[in-house]
Amino acid sequence: MEDTEKKGGMTPACTNTGSEDIGVITADSYGETKRGLSPRHVQLMAIGGSIGTGLWVGIGGVLSKAGPLSLILGYTFWGLAFVWPLNLCVAEMCAYLPTKGSIFELAARFFDPALGFAMGWTYFFAGVMLVCTEYSAVATVMQYWLPDVNPAAWIAMTLIVCLLLNVVAVKWYGESEFIMASTKVILLFGLCLVTLVTMCGGNPKHDAYGFRNWSGGNAIHEYYTTGSTGRFLGWWKVVIYAAFTIAGPDMIALAAGEIQNPRRTIPRVAKLIFYRLVGFYIVGVLCVGIICSSRDPMLLGAIASGEPGAAASPWVVGIKNLSIPFLPDLVNALILLSGWSCGNAYLYSSSRTLYGLAKDGQAPKIFAKCNKQGVPMYAVLSVSLISCITFLVSSNSAVEVFYWFVDLTTTALIMTYVMMLMAYIGFYRACKAQNMDPATLPYRAPLTPYTPYLALVIGWLALIFVGYSAFVPFDTRSFITAYFAVGWGGFMFFTWKILKRTKMVKPAEADLISGKKEIDDECRHWEEGGIEEVEKERLAQMGFARRCWERMW
């Protein structure tokens, strides 16, 4: 441990990843990302970055299959039993070492270099697929207004705008994402408020419908088979879909090297995750099951015919049934901005993943090169080039391509989150084995190691049964899109393990020190530089409304 501490820097960690033959990337020759993301940027990225069209439109398909009670039970289970402990554990690890090499480097240090390599490339795949998902979603939404225009035109428009937003300095990217993510939060809050008011009779029909859409046996539906098994599979379908729509800790983990005052900001985001899971997702799906019947003919017809945009949104269907004018077009416009924002966010995350892999010698060096603004230009351009596969919508239905990408993305995200939990367990065991004083950690996740082990079991079960509906009758396309990421992650893990002959890291030998001194020195600028006093003075000079908004984040 003493020898490692004397070396300093990040070289020991890079050596652990098996990159001796490729070489270590240095800041002098390639530049580095910069800490340009303020706490409010990170808060909105964590909350709204992943709220895409899945929560507005795609959720109608799950509602119709499972019913409103299964919908809320599935989201509650996945959010509180998996996503919540996952976020807290990753926050503990990243607050201690908010490296510019990202969480993949930490996985290599604490568990196995092959795990870091596999996690990085699996999340890169997930990120690129998410970019494609949201680009294709924008195309489906635009077809709601202009069905005769080739959707490829909307793909090109979205791609160019997101590319431009990602090549400017990171603080300007943070500002753009803050504004777009804020509109998604406002949209969700507004739709929940509309539900509350209209269910109590505040609608043109003066119909106090309450929980009428849950009655008559419509609360829970059978799916795939009949009886109790069918009701369980309907609930499980919701759980898998929740894995696609509920944000994990990936944005925080990837942005750890670009966050200002990371050892205060990361724990602050983590501590509020429970309230956001409940407030944004659980309450949101409760409201969607109230305002729209899971057996509504308009909803079922839109899903069956593949109608784009707001036409298949249960929110809009419910609003139309209440004869509220003009709102469908407004909601569709906000759904469009939502998809645009999500594509923008995951272009950022996938490019930073490629940057982190290159920094650790696990991808070509060119992707670690940054411009003067701290943007990994070649990584951003490469992701944008790969995302051009979204132009498949020009020869296939935009809705059909959207669901291809949803299936590919869901499994890749679950696979990445399972690997994050494995990395945390390695970190926890290393801290125990090396007698680290818990008081030295900037943040400690509660109920560890029990909650991460429980979440790990749930994650593996989700990976095994993610594509159960593809077996009988066997559907080749569904099977491939459901399980491709499992094969991809396994292939990457064993390829790196065989080529580099890596070994699992023993807890007593895990590297908890390298780079910590440099991060301590960097964070001292915020922790001891009077930043908090400056922030208080800045808030005091604002108006009341602006001050409340700033304090919220």
C-alpha positions as CSV (number, residue, x, y, z in Angstrom):
1,M,0.0,0.0,0.0
2,E,2.9,2.4,0.8
3,D,4.6,1.8,-2.5
4,T,1.3,2.5,-4.3
5,E,0.8,5.8,-2.5
6,K,4.4,7.0,-3.3
7,K,3.7,6.5,-7.0
8,G,0.7,8.8,-7.1
9,G,-1.2,9.6,-10.2
10,M,-3.4,7.2,-12.0
11,T,-0.8,4.9,-13.6
12,P,-1.3,2.0,-11.2
13,A,-5.0,1.9,-12.0
14,C,-4.2,1.9,-15.7
15,T,-1.8,-0.9,-15.3
16,N,-4.5,-2.9,-13.5
17,T,-6.8,-2.6,-16.6
18,G,-4.3,-4.6,-18.6
19,S,-3.2,-1.6,-20.8
20,E,0.6,-2.0,-20.5
21,D,0.9,-2.7,-24.2
22,I,-1.1,0.3,-25.2
23,G,0.3,2.9,-23.0
24,V,-1.0,5.4,-20.5
25,I,-2.8,8.6,-21.7
26,T,-1.4,11.7,-20.2
27,A,-3.1,15.1,-19.8
28,D,-0.2,17.0,-21.3
29,S,-0.4,15.3,-24.7
30,Y,-4.1,14.7,-25.0
31,G,-5.8,17.2,-22.7
32,E,-8.5,16.3,-20.2
33,T,-12.2,16.9,-19.5
34,K,-12.9,19.8,-17.1
35,R,-15.1,20.2,-14.1
36,G,-17.7,22.5,-15.6
37,L,-20.9,20.9,-14.4
38,S,-22.4,22.7,-11.4
39,P,-24.6,20.9,-8.8
40,R,-27.8,22.0,-10.5
41,H,-26.6,20.7,-13.8
42,V,-25.9,17.3,-12.2
43,Q,-29.2,17.2,-10.4
44,L,-31.3,17.7,-13.5
45,M,-29.1,15.3,-15.5
46,A,-29.7,12.7,-12.9
47,I,-33.4,13.3,-12.8
48,G,-34.4,14.3,-16.3
49,G,-31.6,13.0,-18.4
50,S,-33.3,9.6,-18.9
51,I,-36.9,10.7,-18.9
52,G,-37.6,10.1,-22.6
53,T,-40.5,9.2,-24.7
54,G,-40.8,5.8,-22.9
55,L,-42.5,7.4,-19.9
56,W,-44.9,9.3,-22.1
57,V,-45.8,7.0,-25.1
58,G,-44.3,3.5,-24.7
59,I,-45.9,3.1,-21.3
60,G,-49.3,2.8,-22.9
61,G,-48.3,-0.6,-24.3
62,V,-47.3,-1.9,-20.8
63,L,-50.5,-0.4,-19.2
64,S,-52.7,-2.2,-21.7
65,K,-50.9,-5.6,-21.1
66,A,-50.6,-5.5,-17.3
67,G,-53.2,-3.1,-15.9
68,P,-52.7,0.0,-13.6
69,L,-52.1,-1.8,-10.3
70,S,-49.4,-4.0,-11.8
71,L,-47.9,-0.9,-13.3
72,I,-47.5,0.9,-10.0
73,L,-46.4,-2.3,-8.2
74,G,-43.8,-3.1,-10.9
75,Y,-42.3,0.4,-10.9
76,T,-42.3,0.5,-7.1
77,F,-40.4,-2.8,-6.9
78,W,-37.8,-2.0,-9.5
79,G,-37.3,1.6,-8.2
80,L,-37.0,0.9,-4.5
81,A,-35.5,-2.6,-4.5
82,F,-33.0,-2.1,-7.3
83,V,-32.4,1.4,-8.5
84,W,-32.4,3.1,-5.1
85,P,-29.7,0.9,-3.5
86,L,-27.8,0.9,-6.8
87,N,-27.6,4.8,-6.8
88,L,-26.6,5.0,-3.2
89,C,-23.8,2.4,-3.5
90,V,-22.4,4.0,-6.7
91,A,-22.5,7.4,-5.0
92,E,-20.5,6.1,-2.1
93,M,-17.8,4.8,-4.4
94,C,-17.7,7.7,-6.8
95,A,-17.7,10.3,-4.0
96,Y,-14.6,8.7,-2.5
97,L,-12.8,8.6,-5.9
98,P,-14.5,10.9,-8.5
99,T,-11.9,10.0,-11.1
100,K,-11.9,11.2,-14.7
101,G,-11.5,7.6,-15.7
102,S,-15.1,6.9,-14.6
103,I,-16.6,4.0,-12.7
104,F,-15.1,1.5,-15.2
105,E,-11.6,2.2,-13.8
106,L,-13.0,1.6,-10.3
107,A,-14.4,-1.8,-11.4
108,A,-11.0,-2.7,-12.6
109,R,-9.4,-1.7,-9.4
110,F,-11.8,-3.3,-7.0
111,F,-13.1,-6.4,-8.7
112,D,-11.4,-7.5,-12.0
113,P,-9.8,-5.6,-14.8
114,A,-11.9,-7.7,-17.2
115,L,-15.1,-6.4,-15.5
116,G,-14.0,-2.8,-16.0
117,F,-13.4,-3.5,-19.7
118,A,-16.7,-5.4,-20.1
119,M,-18.7,-2.8,-18.2
120,G,-17.3,0.1,-20.2
121,W,-18.1,-1.5,-23.6
122,T,-21.5,-2.7,-22.5
123,Y,-22.5,0.7,-21.3
124,F,-21.1,2.2,-24.5
125,F,-23.3,-0.1,-26.4
126,A,-26.3,0.9,-24.2
127,G,-25.6,4.6,-24.5
128,V,-25.4,4.4,-28.3
129,M,-28.6,2.4,-28.5
130,L,-30.3,5.0,-26.2
131,V,-29.2,7.8,-28.6
132,C,-30.7,5.8,-31.5
133,T,-33.9,5.1,-29.4
134,E,-34.5,8.8,-28.7
135,Y,-33.6,9.9,-32.3
136,S,-36.1,7.4,-33.7
137,A,-38.6,8.6,-31.0
138,V,-38.3,12.1,-32.3
139,A,-39.1,10.9,-35.8
140,T,-42.2,9.1,-34.6
141,V,-43.4,12.3,-32.7
142,M,-42.8,14.5,-35.8
143,Q,-44.9,12.1,-37.9
144,Y,-47.8,13.0,-35.7
145,W,-47.9,16.4,-37.4
146,L,-46.2,15.7,-40.7
147,P,-46.9,12.1,-41.6
148,D,-45.9,12.6,-45.3
149,V,-42.3,13.7,-44.6
150,N,-39.7,10.9,-44.6
151,P,-38.7,10.4,-40.9
152,A,-35.0,10.3,-41.9
153,A,-35.2,14.1,-42.2
154,W,-36.1,14.4,-38.5
155,I,-33.3,12.0,-37.6
156,A,-30.8,14.2,-39.4
157,M,-32.1,17.4,-37.7
158,T,-31.9,15.9,-34.2
159,L,-28.5,14.4,-34.8
160,I,-27.0,17.7,-35.9
161,V,-28.5,19.7,-33.0
162,C,-27.3,17.2,-30.4
163,L,-23.9,17.1,-32.0
164,L,-23.5,20.9,-31.8
165,L,-24.6,20.9,-28.2
166,N,-22.0,18.3,-27.3
167,V,-19.0,19.9,-29.0
168,V,-19.2,23.1,-27.0
169,A,-17.7,23.5,-23.5
170,V,-19.2,21.2,-21.0
171,K,-20.8,24.0,-19.0
172,W,-22.9,25.0,-22.0
173,Y,-23.9,21.4,-22.5
174,G,-24.9,21.4,-18.9
175,E,-27.0,24.6,-19.4
176,S,-28.8,23.2,-22.4
177,E,-29.6,19.9,-20.6
178,F,-30.7,21.8,-17.5
179,I,-33.3,23.7,-19.6
180,M,-34.5,20.7,-21.6
181,A,-34.6,18.4,-18.5
182,S,-36.5,21.1,-16.6
183,T,-39.3,21.1,-19.2
184,K,-39.7,17.3,-18.7
185,V,-40.0,17.7,-15.0
186,I,-42.6,20.5,-15.5
187,L,-44.4,18.3,-18.0
188,L,-44.7,15.4,-15.6
189,F,-45.7,17.6,-12.7
190,G,-48.3,19.3,-15.0
191,L,-49.8,15.9,-16.1
192,C,-50.0,14.7,-12.5
193,L,-51.8,17.9,-11.6
194,V,-54.2,17.5,-14.5
195,T,-55.0,14.0,-13.4
196,L,-55.7,15.1,-9.8
197,V,-58.0,18.0,-10.9
198,T,-59.9,16.1,-13.5
199,M,-60.5,12.9,-11.4
200,C,-62.2,15.2,-8.8
201,G,-64.5,16.6,-11.5
202,G,-62.5,19.6,-12.8
203,N,-63.0,18.9,-16.5
204,P,-65.4,20.0,-19.3
205,K,-67.6,17.0,-18.6
206,H,-67.7,17.6,-14.8
207,D,-67.1,13.9,-14.5
208,A,-65.5,12.9,-11.1
209,Y,-64.2,9.6,-12.4
210,G,-61.8,8.9,-9.5
211,F,-60.5,5.3,-9.7
212,R,-63.2,4.2,-12.1
213,N,-60.6,2.9,-14.6
214,W,-59.4,0.4,-12.0
215,S,-62.8,-1.2,-11.5
216,G,-64.5,-4.1,-13.3
217,G,-61.4,-6.4,-13.1
218,N,-59.2,-3.9,-14.9
219,A,-56.7,-3.3,-12.1
220,I,-54.5,-6.3,-13.0
221,H,-54.4,-8.1,-16.4
222,E,-53.2,-11.5,-17.4
223,Y,-50.4,-11.5,-19.9
224,Y,-48.9,-14.3,-22.0
225,T,-50.9,-16.9,-20.1
226,T,-53.9,-17.2,-17.8
227,G,-54.5,-17.3,-14.1
228,S,-52.1,-16.3,-11.4
229,T,-49.1,-17.0,-13.6
230,G,-50.5,-14.6,-16.3
231,R,-51.0,-11.9,-13.7
232,F,-47.4,-12.4,-12.4
233,L,-46.0,-12.2,-15.9
234,G,-47.9,-9.0,-16.5
235,W,-46.3,-7.5,-13.4
236,W,-42.8,-8.8,-14.5
237,K,-43.4,-7.2,-17.9
238,V,-43.7,-3.9,-16.1
239,V,-40.6,-4.5,-14.1
240,I,-38.6,-5.0,-17.2
241,Y,-40.0,-1.9,-18.8
242,A,-39.2,0.1,-15.7
243,A,-35.6,-1.0,-16.1
244,F,-35.7,1.0,-19.4
245,T,-37.4,4.1,-18.1
246,I,-36.1,4.6,-14.6
247,A,-32.7,6.4,-14.4
248,G,-29.8,4.6,-12.8
249,P,-26.6,6.2,-11.5
250,D,-24.9,6.1,-14.9
251,M,-25.1,9.9,-15.4
252,I,-23.5,10.6,-12.0
253,A,-20.9,7.9,-12.4
254,L,-19.8,9.1,-15.8
255,A,-19.9,12.8,-15.0
256,A,-17.9,12.3,-11.7
257,G,-14.8,13.7,-13.4
258,E,-16.6,16.8,-14.6
259,I,-18.6,17.7,-11.5
260,Q,-17.7,20.8,-9.5
261,N,-17.3,20.0,-5.8
262,P,-18.0,16.3,-6.4
263,R,-17.7,15.1,-2.8
264,R,-20.5,17.3,-1.8
265,T,-22.6,17.2,-5.0
266,I,-22.6,13.4,-5.5
267,P,-23.9,12.6,-2.0
268,R,-26.4,15.4,-2.3
269,V,-27.9,13.9,-5.4
270,A,-27.9,10.4,-3.9
271,K,-29.7,11.5,-0.7
272,L,-32.6,12.9,-2.7
273,I,-33.0,9.9,-5.1
274,F,-35.7,8.2,-3.0
275,Y,-38.0,11.3,-3.2
276,R,-37.4,11.6,-6.9
277,L,-38.2,7.9,-7.5
278,V,-41.4,8.3,-5.6
279,G,-42.3,11.8,-6.9
280,F,-41.5,11.4,-10.5
281,Y,-41.9,7.7,-11.4
282,I,-44.2,6.0,-8.9
283,V,-46.7,8.9,-8.7
284,G,-46.4,9.4,-12.4
285,V,-47.4,5.8,-13.3
286,L,-50.1,6.0,-10.7
287,C,-51.6,9.0,-12.4
288,V,-51.3,7.5,-15.9
289,G,-53.3,4.5,-14.7
290,I,-56.0,6.8,-13.3
291,I,-56.5,9.1,-16.2
292,C,-56.6,6.5,-18.9
293,S,-58.3,3.0,-18.9
294,S,-56.0,0.1,-19.8
295,R,-58.9,-1.1,-22.0
296,D,-59.6,2.2,-23.7
297,P,-60.5,1.5,-27.4
298,M,-58.6,4.6,-28.6
299,L,-55.4,3.5,-26.7
300,L,-55.6,-0.1,-27.9
301,G,-56.3,1.0,-31.5
302,A,-53.4,3.4,-31.5
303,I,-51.0,0.7,-30.2
304,A,-52.3,-1.9,-32.6
305,S,-52.0,0.4,-35.6
306,G,-48.6,1.8,-34.6
307,E,-49.8,5.4,-34.5
308,P,-46.9,7.8,-33.7
309,G,-46.3,10.3,-31.0
310,A,-49.1,11.5,-28.7
311,A,-51.7,9.4,-30.5
312,A,-50.5,6.3,-28.5
313,S,-49.9,8.2,-25.3
314,P,-52.3,7.2,-22.5
315,W,-52.0,10.7,-21.1
316,V,-53.3,12.2,-24.3
317,V,-55.9,9.5,-24.8
318,G,-57.3,10.3,-21.3
319,I,-57.2,14.1,-21.9
320,K,-59.0,13.6,-25.3
321,N,-61.7,11.5,-23.6
322,L,-62.3,14.4,-21.2
323,S,-62.8,16.9,-24.2
324,I,-59.9,19.1,-23.1
325,P,-58.9,21.1,-26.2
326,F,-55.4,22.0,-27.5
327,L,-53.6,20.0,-24.9
328,P,-52.7,17.0,-27.1
329,D,-50.6,19.2,-29.4
330,L,-48.9,20.9,-26.4
331,V,-48.1,17.5,-24.8
332,N,-46.8,16.2,-28.2
333,A,-44.4,19.2,-28.4
334,L,-43.1,18.6,-24.9
335,I,-42.7,14.9,-25.7
336,L,-40.6,15.9,-28.7
337,L,-38.4,18.0,-26.5
338,S,-38.2,15.2,-24.0
339,G,-36.8,12.8,-26.6
340,W,-34.4,15.4,-27.9
341,S,-33.1,16.0,-24.4
342,C,-32.6,12.3,-23.7
343,G,-30.7,11.8,-27.0
344,N,-28.5,14.8,-26.1
345,A,-27.9,13.4,-22.6
346,Y,-26.9,9.9,-23.8
347,L,-24.7,11.3,-26.6
348,Y,-22.8,12.9,-23.7
349,S,-22.7,9.8,-21.6
350,S,-21.7,7.4,-24.4
351,S,-18.9,9.7,-25.6
352,R,-17.6,10.1,-22.1
353,T,-17.6,6.3,-21.8
354,L,-15.5,6.0,-24.9
355,Y,-13.2,8.7,-23.5
356,G,-12.8,6.8,-20.2
357,L,-12.0,3.6,-22.0
358,A,-9.4,5.3,-24.1
359,K,-7.9,6.9,-20.9
360,D,-7.4,3.4,-19.5
361,G,-5.9,2.0,-22.7
362,Q,-9.0,0.0,-23.5
363,A,-9.9,1.9,-26.7
364,P,-7.8,3.7,-29.3
365,K,-5.9,6.6,-27.9
366,I,-7.5,9.1,-30.3
367,F,-10.8,9.0,-28.3
368,A,-9.0,10.4,-25.3
369,K,-8.0,13.6,-27.1
370,C,-9.9,16.7,-25.8
371,N,-10.1,20.2,-27.3
372,K,-9.4,23.3,-25.4
373,Q,-12.9,23.3,-23.9
374,G,-12.3,19.9,-22.4
375,V,-14.6,18.1,-24.9
376,P,-13.5,14.6,-26.3
377,M,-14.2,15.6,-29.8
378,Y,-13.4,12.4,-31.6
379,A,-15.4,10.4,-29.1
380,V,-18.5,12.6,-29.7
381,L,-18.0,12.4,-33.5
382,S,-17.7,8.6,-33.4
383,V,-20.9,8.1,-31.4
384,S,-22.7,10.5,-33.7
385,L,-21.4,8.5,-36.7
386,I,-22.5,5.1,-35.2
387,S,-26.0,6.6,-34.3
388,C,-26.6,7.0,-38.1
389,I,-27.9,3.5,-38.0
390,T,-31.1,5.2,-36.8
391,F,-31.7,6.0,-40.5
392,L,-33.2,2.5,-40.6
393,V,-36.5,4.4,-40.1
394,S,-36.3,5.5,-43.7
395,S,-37.1,1.9,-44.8
396,N,-39.0,0.6,-41.8
397,S,-41.7,1.9,-39.5
398,A,-40.3,4.5,-37.1
399,V,-42.3,2.9,-34.3
400,E,-41.0,-0.6,-35.1
401,V,-37.4,0.6,-35.1
402,F,-38.0,2.5,-31.8
403,Y,-39.0,-0.8,-30.1
404,W,-36.0,-2.6,-31.5
405,F,-33.8,-0.1,-29.8
406,V,-35.8,-0.3,-26.6
407,D,-35.2,-4.0,-26.3
408,L,-31.5,-3.7,-27.0
409,T,-31.1,-0.9,-24.6
410,T,-33.0,-2.4,-21.7
411,T,-30.8,-5.5,-21.4
412,A,-27.6,-3.5,-21.8
413,L,-28.6,-1.1,-19.0
414,I,-29.5,-3.9,-16.6
415,M,-26.2,-5.7,-17.5
416,T,-24.2,-2.5,-16.8
417,Y,-26.0,-1.9,-13.5
418,V,-25.3,-5.5,-12.4
419,M,-21.6,-4.9,-13.1
420,M,-21.7,-1.6,-11.1
421,L,-23.1,-3.5,-8.1
422,M,-20.3,-6.1,-8.5
423,A,-17.7,-3.3,-8.5
424,Y,-19.2,-1.8,-5.4
425,I,-19.1,-5.1,-3.6
426,G,-15.4,-5.3,-4.5
427,F,-15.0,-1.8,-3.1
428,Y,-16.8,-2.7,0.1
429,R,-14.8,-5.8,0.7
430,A,-11.5,-3.9,0.0
431,C,-12.4,-1.2,2.6
432,K,-13.1,-4.0,5.2
433,A,-10.0,-6.0,4.4
434,Q,-7.7,-2.9,4.5
435,N,-9.4,-1.6,7.7
436,M,-10.4,1.7,6.2
437,D,-12.1,4.0,8.7
438,P,-15.7,4.6,7.5
439,A,-15.5,8.1,8.8
440,T,-13.0,8.9,6.0
441,L,-15.7,8.3,3.3
442,P,-17.5,11.5,2.1
443,Y,-20.7,9.4,1.9
444,R,-21.8,6.0,3.2
445,A,-24.7,4.1,1.7
446,P,-27.1,2.8,4.3
447,L,-27.8,-1.0,5.0
448,T,-24.7,-2.2,3.1
449,P,-23.8,-4.9,2.1
450,Y,-27.3,-6.3,2.4
451,T,-29.1,-4.0,-0.1
452,P,-26.4,-4.3,-2.9
453,Y,-26.5,-8.1,-2.6
454,L,-30.3,-8.1,-2.8
455,A,-30.2,-5.7,-5.8
456,L,-27.6,-8.0,-7.4
457,V,-29.9,-11.0,-7.2
458,I,-32.8,-9.0,-8.7
459,G,-30.5,-7.8,-11.5
460,W,-29.4,-11.3,-12.4
461,L,-33.0,-12.6,-12.4
462,A,-34.0,-9.7,-14.7
463,L,-31.2,-10.6,-17.1
464,I,-32.2,-14.3,-17.2
465,F,-35.9,-13.7,-17.7
466,V,-35.8,-10.4,-19.7
467,G,-36.9,-12.1,-22.9
468,Y,-39.2,-14.8,-21.7
469,S,-42.0,-13.9,-24.1
470,A,-39.7,-14.7,-27.1
471,F,-39.6,-18.4,-26.5
472,V,-43.2,-19.6,-27.0
473,P,-43.8,-19.2,-29.9
474,F,-40.1,-18.6,-30.6
475,D,-39.5,-15.2,-32.1
476,T,-35.9,-14.8,-33.5
477,R,-36.0,-11.0,-33.7
478,S,-37.3,-10.6,-30.1
479,F,-34.8,-13.2,-28.8
480,I,-31.8,-11.4,-30.4
481,T,-32.8,-7.9,-29.2
482,A,-33.6,-9.2,-25.7
483,Y,-30.4,-11.2,-25.1
484,F,-27.8,-9.6,-27.4
485,A,-26.4,-7.4,-24.6
486,V,-25.9,-10.4,-22.3
487,G,-23.8,-12.1,-25.0
488,W,-22.0,-8.9,-25.7
489,G,-21.0,-8.2,-22.1
490,G,-20.0,-11.9,-21.5
491,F,-17.9,-11.8,-24.7
492,M,-16.1,-8.6,-23.7
493,F,-15.4,-9.9,-20.2
494,F,-13.9,-13.2,-21.3
495,T,-12.0,-11.7,-24.3
496,W,-10.2,-9.3,-22.0
497,K,-9.6,-11.9,-19.4
498,I,-8.1,-14.3,-21.8
499,L,-6.0,-11.8,-23.8
500,K,-4.7,-10.0,-20.7
501,R,-4.8,-13.0,-18.3
502,T,-6.4,-10.8,-15.7
503,K,-7.3,-12.1,-12.2
504,M,-9.9,-11.1,-9.7
505,V,-8.6,-8.5,-7.4
506,K,-8.0,-9.7,-3.8
507,P,-9.7,-7.3,-1.3
508,A,-6.5,-6.8,0.7
509,E,-4.6,-5.9,-2.5
510,A,-7.3,-3.6,-4.1
511,D,-6.0,-0.1,-5.0
512,L,-7.8,2.4,-2.8
513,I,-5.0,5.0,-3.0
514,S,-3.9,5.8,-6.5
515,G,-5.0,9.3,-7.6
516,K,-6.7,10.1,-4.3
517,K,-4.1,12.7,-3.4
518,E,-4.6,14.5,-6.8
519,I,-8.4,14.4,-6.3
520,D,-8.0,15.7,-2.7
521,D,-5.9,18.6,-4.0
522,E,-8.4,19.4,-6.7
523,C,-11.5,19.2,-4.4
524,R,-9.8,21.4,-1.8
525,H,-10.5,24.3,-4.2
526,W,-14.2,23.9,-3.3
527,E,-14.0,22.5,0.2
528,E,-11.6,25.2,1.6
529,G,-11.9,28.0,-1.0
530,G,-15.0,29.7,0.4
531,I,-17.2,28.4,-2.4
532,E,-20.1,27.9,-0.1
533,E,-20.0,31.5,1.1
534,V,-19.9,32.8,-2.5
535,E,-22.9,30.6,-3.4
536,K,-24.9,32.0,-0.4
537,E,-24.1,35.5,-1.5
538,R,-25.1,34.8,-5.1
539,L,-28.4,33.3,-3.9
540,A,-29.1,36.3,-1.7
541,Q,-28.9,38.6,-4.7
542,M,-31.6,36.7,-6.6
543,G,-35.3,37.2,-6.6
544,F,-37.5,35.0,-4.5
545,A,-38.8,32.7,-7.3
546,R,-35.3,32.2,-8.8
547,R,-33.8,31.6,-5.4
548,C,-36.5,28.9,-4.7
549,W,-35.8,27.2,-8.0
550,E,-32.0,27.2,-7.4
551,R,-32.3,25.8,-3.9
552,M,-34.6,23.0,-5.2
553,W,-31.7,21.6,-7.2
